[in-house]
């Protein structure tokens, strides 16, 4: 690697101010929010302003055999954006243009640095809606959402990021700028390379523009809240909602540890009333919405809710959902957080929640639980004191045990956060060798020199020249 030379090359090639070497600034780009994942020391951070500049960065790195790590807002939770030694971090945070919102075709064209909520707000002004809504939506970017195939609270009904990406512009591992996908409502010309890029975590290309599908604005939602005495009872309510045949627009779970952490921070008073809160929503119009809300309420009550109510009070409901979105930062205030992201079949949610409780007890680790419970995507949060090495070791063992139990129940090791660094061993346990070989072949075809985000997902740890 000729890491020192690449910085000089980039300074000659790019406009002034794009290349950052100051250690105090570079330190802010070393890792994402997965504080347990390792990171390296890059030689510089580059903040391009255009797709053409991204291409120049990749071509310079090819000339000098230097790895490239793409980065959005750094809100990821798997280490996928963590820097590697001697590499270049490419941050797309300056590429923030919403280039087009077409109400007739119901699509938007955006640069990767556009913040999720900013796109949603711009669409709302035109009576349109962009559904993917990760908990980090106020800060995460569309490019990062595409890289991890982010989900969110409403994906139980409306799907994840991949369901809304029509087309994508990327810089490949050979430095070429290419457009994949389409703008039309339908299209089956060739392989779905745009879909392949979604969820590839920067290992197959660097996103420089995204064309997303939009939906009409929704009807106002009705909210059903239920308090439960145990995770198992709440899990039974989730399974009952699925068995009832309705499709809520959200179905979220928050346990007592999370409620207590949010209360300690924001004084919302929730933890004094429940061990587990289950929040359901329906956006079906008219009588259909009334029926879905009543059905969810009956499911909650039948599963043993200690208190349950259906409400159309938007302010009250938004306060409850705010607690869900505050879960991760609230828990970070009490210790180091190792975030899980397993997904199991809906019918297996009660069993999986019970297994998580037992794993916490067996390994003597505090595990808080939040979940996109309606689609079986559980987020156990393992919390240890910052200076307790033994507790960290126990938490790492509990982390792997949760992965194993999710796989045993027919689930997956990651529902929306991605593989990154934390789940590479889990991915190898989930996918059989022939499938891993296919994925490796795809990586080698699109990034033949292995410079794009090496060491992440299934990629080797060093470039290939």
Secondary structure, 3 states (H helix, E strand, C coil): CCHHHHHHHHHHHCCCCCEECCHHHHHHHCCCCCCCCCCCCCCEEECCCCHHHHHHHHHHHHHHCCCEEEECCCCCCCCCCCCCCCCEEEECCCCCCEEEEECCCCEEEECCCCEHHHHHHHHHCCCEECCCECCCCCCCEHHHHHHHCCCECCHHHHCCHHHHEEEEEEECCCCCEEEEECCCCCCCCCCCHHHHHCCCCCCCCEEEEEEEECEECCCCCEEEEEEECCHHHHHHHHHHHHHCCCCCCEEEEEEHHHHHHHHHHHCCCCCCCCCEEEEEEECCCHHHHHHHHHHHHHHHHHCCCCEEEEECCHHHHHHHHHHHHCHHHHHHCCCEEEECCEECCHHHHHHHHHHHHHHHHHHCCEEEEEEEHHHCEEEEEEEECCCCHHHHHHHHHHHHHHHHHHHHCCCECCCCCCCCCCCHHHHHHHCCHHHHHHHHHHHHHHCCCCCECCCCCCCCCCCCC
